[in-house]
Amino acid sequence: MEAGKRKTEEEQQTLVDRKRKAEISEPPTTTTTVTMNAVETLVTQIQGLSGSPNDVVALHAHLNKVDEALRGESARLLPFLDQIDPSIHSLGYLYLLDACTSGPVSKELAANLVLITSRFITSCSTEQIRLAPEKFTGMCKRFKDQVLLIEAPMRGVAPLLVAVRKVQPSSEHLTSLHPDFLQLCLLAKCYKTGLSLLEDDIFEVTQPRDLFLYCYYGGMICIGQKHFQKALELLHNVVTAPMTSINAIAVEAYKKYALVSLIDNGQFSPGLPKYASSSAQRNLKNFCQQPYIELANTYSTGKIAELETFVQKHREKFESDNNLGLVKQVVSSMYKRNIQRLTQTYLTLSLQDIANTVQLNSAKEAEMHVLQMIQDGEIFATINQKDGMVRFLEDPEQYKSSGVIERIDSSIQRLMTLSKKLTNMDEQMSCDSLYLAKAGRERQRFDFDDFDSVPQKFNM
Amino acid sequence: MASSSSSGLTFKLHPLVMVNISDHYTRVKSQMNPPVTSTSCSNTNGNGNGAPAPPPRVYGCVIGVQRGRTVEIFNSFELLYDSATDSLDRAFLLKKQELYKKVFPNFYVLGWYSTGSDAEESDMHIHKALMDINESPVYVLLNPAINHAQKDLPVTIYESEMHVIDGIPQLIFVNSSYTIETVEAERISVDHVAHLKPSDGGSAATQLAAHLTSIHSAIKMLNSRIRVLHHYLVAMQKGEIPYENSLLRQVSSLLRRLPAIESEKFQDDFLMEYSDTLLITYLAMFTNCSSTMNELVEKFNTAYDRHSRRGGRTAFI
């Protein structure tokens, strides 16, 4: 009701202002400051021109012109935001909000702005936003800073998730908002929301820094949720991504990569695959030699006491890298690794013997460990509590159910689409001028006779 | 022109004749300049745009053996049609006849062939001209228009008979039935030709793919027929079609013959084998993908890595 009444007032205002606009010349450009009148005319213009897509494009062009002038007036623009509706006049709202936040922001103002921005993000219209994606992204980044300023990262998580989905051209694109969102998830400790974003496969990246940060934060979220397999994948991506010179994100990721690899696989080889960039291959090891690679060496000996003394020695280093929690998990995974090794040698074993072999303190502790591992599905065993014997069993999975078949079938489908994408990329790469220049230079050393006629790849 | 023949002759046609005629037609059509579009296209457009010419008619002679009431057509050869005299090239025909006589002494000129959709009046001239070689020649007509819906061969055999029409005795063409007679050599070659280009499209480059394609088309046909039956039964259930008990009895006997084994063990074994096959396909796809990926990475490294190793290109396998 009130909104309706306000609208008719605004309509009258529009008529009056349109008449007045005919008398006033074009809104002043960059250098002069903007008077309140001009801001009002701008507001009415926004209201008038947000109807059809053509109007919106014209409005966009106009808004670009007055953008600089608006930023100068950032402090006084806040009340005008109430006059326009974020879902219909999204583009105008965006520009005004952007101008409001461009100046320095105090804590009280930040709290207010956070509320306004989250409402805006949830209700804005996607088509209008996509006309000015950089502005939207910049504003969201400032929103994240404000949320951190008022120390309530949880409040930024949901709006940023919505913002990411609205700005993305498709689910395969990586935007600059992805790492910001993941960072907020990490700070707010809501890992599950972060995981939902990590489900998408990324194929298009515009800024390499976005990719590094995205994979790094994503890896950390997966570690938080104990999905070590996926964390390993993401951290591996950071470490092997093409880079002309080493960067700090890759170094940190490499350290975590080493630790997660120890937890998940029980081993870590410092070598990098051949598709890693040569600068990474040469330099990463040097940065992480002390103490991470030595930790891996100590781990491979299998002696827990040595491992623990080593961890104690380098405790400050681990702490300064914020990796101490992960290192503690590495130590506890050593016990698991040793128990698993026992399953390969013995069919039954008493709890006391397990405790002795694995260097645990008592049979009770051994029982706790074994029980935990059975629950996690890491070993298959039954504990006979009467005589304290553990009987190790085979994996009961027969892979005969239709669920398994469905999984394989869907994997095959995914692999087929991936294969098509890879073939396309391969063809594009073959036409790349840089590649042709270098390949052409190398080829002259070979005769025609050196090429045999067998095809190098079988097309399915 | 159509009614069935009353002469009581049985015709046996060899596949070689049909392959010859279609080969002749295809050759002439592809050598025409400008190239002729398919006959179905020219039928729908009429002669409106003028560019596609009507498909050419080819002519030739058929030879074979007549034993009593059985006429067996073994072979054929091509003849030129002289539109000036409106007859076939007689000199060439005689020469060819002589040559064939040396190799196959039993064969006689039994008639002639042509392509087209239906027999025409002008054909009667040619037919009559041949009557001095053979008193009652046969006319084999091949319809080159490809009709996917048609299940039987587009070949018709006509005989000539004297009928009284409007008081005037006239020779007209009458349709005759025929059977296909195959010699072992012909069966092999027809099989070979049939598998050169599978009707479903896609290249069956390897034997395995050809085998799987044939299984796939068989299953597809089975599926479509079951779907028809199902649709019919549903309609019967709804009451749109009156009940037909004999059909229902057949369907129920068919259903009772289904699955012979429905036990736990069968299910297990079947699923295990199914998942094994799927895993092998998965592995094959993986290998293919890895090989593509490997090539891509090599190219990327050559192009963009500043200090890449200068290795030569080696074969993947």
Interface residues (C-beta under 8 A of the other chain):
Chain A: P242 T244 K274 Y275 S277 S278 Q398 Y399 K400 S401 S402 V404 I405 I408 D409 S411 I412 L415 M416 L418 S419 L422 T423 M425 D426 M429 S430 D432 L434 Y435 K438 A439 E442 R445 F446 D452 V454 Q456 K457 F458 M460
Chain B: D268 L271 M272 Y274 S275 L278 L279 T281 Y282 A284 M285 F286 N288 C289 S291 T292 M293 E295 L296 V297 K299 F300 N301 T302 A303 Y304 D305 R306 H307 S308 R310 G312 R313 A315 F316 I317
